Amino acid sequence: MNKQYALVTGASRGIGRAIAERLARDGYTVLINYNNNTAAAQETLEAIKAAGGDAELLPFNVCDGQAIEQALQLWEQQHKGATISILVNNAGICKDGLMVFMTEDDWHSVVNTTTEAFYYITHRILPGMLRARNGRIVNITSISGVIGMPGQVNYSAAKAALIGATKALGKEIASRKVTVNAVAPGYIVTDMTADLNEEELKKTIPAGRFGKPEEVAALVSFLCSDEAAYITGQVINIAGGLA
């Protein structure tokens, strides 16, 4: 049986790592993308292999189209005939602050990391999916892009753009049996939420708690499965009832 490959961007830690580990359990060979944190990516790789799964490291900067092309060309040369059938666009950053104090770098770096990464990587992977008439693209957006969050105008804008792209692309390629969906997590226990006041924020969440990365990964796993073949262009909130 030919291997099925899944590329997860920003997979060295947090939600990305949980998704990589879950897809490996589902039987995919996971391509663990990361930029600088080699140690964390190696930990993800070792955790997957220790659990009986298969994975490879695939480092590149998600905002650098040339670096992406070089990395994927080399991977294709080393894996003749292989195709990537799952793409999870997870990489993103946040630089929170009130709009009135937001610098140009705070704006551009956050928006570009999400939107340019989506364009460069999806544009590169998509032709193979269309030729194979098989593929799943899952974009990790945020509840911030759905309802807007004060102090996150840049992050909300980036994630809202990803939602629009998800809906449009889902319509474009549905007839080719490639689905495109977005998952919008709320407050999830990760490094990105470590500095937040969890006790106070839990009071605003109907479920009364922060979510777990593994819960997001379970939803992504379903959207990548055959059972989800008739779901495309959708945004699914996983936020404990926050929205």
TAKAQUI-V772033 format. One record per run of one state. SS is the DSSP state (h for helix, s for strand, l for the rest). FROM is the first residue (numbers start at 0). LEN is the number of residues. If there is no record, write none. Layout:
<<SS/FROM/LEN> <SS/FROM/LEN>>
This chain:
<<l/0/4> <s/4/4> <l/8/5> <h/13/12> <l/25/3> <s/28/6> <l/34/3> <h/37/13> <l/50/3> <s/53/6> <l/59/5> <h/64/14> <l/78/5> <s/83/6> <l/89/9> <h/98/3> <l/101/2> <h/103/29> <l/132/2> <s/134/8> <h/142/5> <l/147/5> <h/152/24> <l/176/1> <s/177/8> <l/185/2> <s/187/1> <l/188/2> <h/190/3> <l/193/4> <h/197/7> <l/204/6> <s/210/1> <l/211/1> <h/212/11> <l/223/2> <h/225/3> <l/228/6> <s/234/4> <l/238/5>>
